[in-house]
Amino acid sequence: MTQTSENVTWLTPAAYTQLKAELDHLSGPARVEIAQKIEAAREEGDLKENGGYHAAKEEQGKQELRVRQLTQLLQNAKVGEAPADNGIVEPGMVVTIAFDGDEDDTLTFLMASREYASSDIETYSPQSPLGTGVNGKKVGEDAEYELPNGKKASVKILAAKPYQD
């Protein structure tokens, strides 16, 4: 799991290992593979009309962007520091909310970066409208956030507990 706070990203040891392995692959074997694809396409002839060459160059650009993203993320990472179990909504917490105070209409989600979204629980970014609205609120408090259509929605914080791997 990850959380982003003032350019520092908190990672569980498992998330750090996963992202580090991805970075190692992309900056090692994957770079060699893409260079070989580009070279093979280059040998096919005219580069202006060579779809394989252009596709490989585009893939290389996307791969290099991901390498830069992962490098920056891992440089600013703190591993293993879970948020406090104090009932305050913050990144790294599993949050349960009730829409418009209706405790029959609830949503439970992990407030975390999308870099590590668990398939077990829905993940909302702290920068999302909902994440921004509930961040810093305490259990029992109401929060408001803006919907895509510009209207406001209100929720009540029912629970906030640190995520457990």
N, C-alpha and C positions, 0 to 999 in steps of 0.2 A: 504494500500500500504506500501511497505517497501523499504528501501534503506540501503545498507551496506556501511559504510565508516570507515576505520581504527577500526574495531571491535565494532563499534557502529552501531546499526540498528535503523533507523527511522521508526516508525509505525504510521499509522493513528489510531485514537481512535478505529475505527471499527476493524481494523486488530489486534490491541492489544487485544481487547475483544474476538475476534474469537480464537486467539492463546492461550490466557489464559484459555478459556473454554475447548479447546482441552487438554491442560496440566492438568487441574483439573480433567477431565474425565479419562485421561490415568493414572494419579497417584492416583486415587481414585477408582471409580467403576470398571474400566477396569482391574486394578490390582487384584481386588477380583475375577472378572470373570475368568481371566486367571489362577489364583491359583486354582480355583474350577475345571477348565478343566484339569489341570495337575493332581490334586488329583484324579479325576474320572478316568483318563487314567491310573494312577498308580495302582488303585484298579483292573484294568483289568488283571493284571498279569505281565508276563515276559517283562521287559522294553527294552530288546535288540531288540525284534521284534514287539514292540508296536508302530505302526505308529501314532496313536492318541497322544501318549505321546510325541513323537519326534516333531510332528507338533505343539503341544501346547507349547513346550519348545522353538521352533524356533519363534513362534508368540510372546512369552514373550520377547525374545531377541530383536526382532524388536521394540516392544513396549517400552522397556527400553531405547533403543537407541534414539527413538523419544522423550521420556521424557527428556533425557540429552540434546538433541538438542534444544528443546523448552525452557528448563530452562536457558541454556546459552544465547539463543537469547533474551529472555525476561529480563534477568539480564542486558544486554547491550543495552536495548531499550531506545530510546527517543520517547515520544509520543507527536504527534501534532505539531511538528516543520516542516513546509513545506519549501522546498527550495525557494530561492529568485527568483522572476520573472525578471531575468536579461539577458535572452537569452543565457546563458551558459549551455551547456549540462552537467547534473549531475544526479545521482540517484534521483528519485522522479519526474522527468520531463517527459512529453509527447513530444516525439521528432518526427519530420518529416524530412526524408532525401530523396534525389534524387540520384539514382544510376548513376554513371558516369556523373553526372551533368545534366541528362535528366529529366526535371521536369514533364514529362509524366509518368515516372517510379519511383513512390515514395512509401515509406513505413512510416507509423505512428505507433509508439510503445511506451510503457511505459518502461522506464529504471528503473528496480527495481529488488529486490530479488524475486526468485520464490516462497518464502514462502507465498506470497499473490499475486497471479496472477489473475487479473480480467478477466472474460470471455468477457467483453466488448471490450477489447483492447489487442493486442498481447504484451507480456512482454519479454524483453531481459535483462539478467543479466548484471550488470556493468563489471563482470569478463568474459563475452562472448567475442569472437573476435570482433564483431560489437560494443559491449558496451565499450570495451577497446579502440577501434579506435576513437569513437566519444566523449568519456568522456573528459570534459574540453574544448571542442571546442565551438566557438561562432556561432550564426546564421550568415550564409553567408560564413563560412569557409569550406574548403574541409578537408576530413579525409580519412585515408587509414586503411584498416584492412586486415588480412590474412584469406583466405578461407581455408576450410579443405584440399583442394588439394595442398596447399602451395602457390598458386598464390595470388596476391594482388588485392583488389577491392577498388575502390574509391567512395566516396559519398560526397554530399554537404549537409550541414545542412540548412534546410529551415525554421524550427521553433523549439522552445524549450520553453514549458510553464509548470508551475507546475501542477501536476495531481490534479484534483478536484474530491473528492468522490461523 
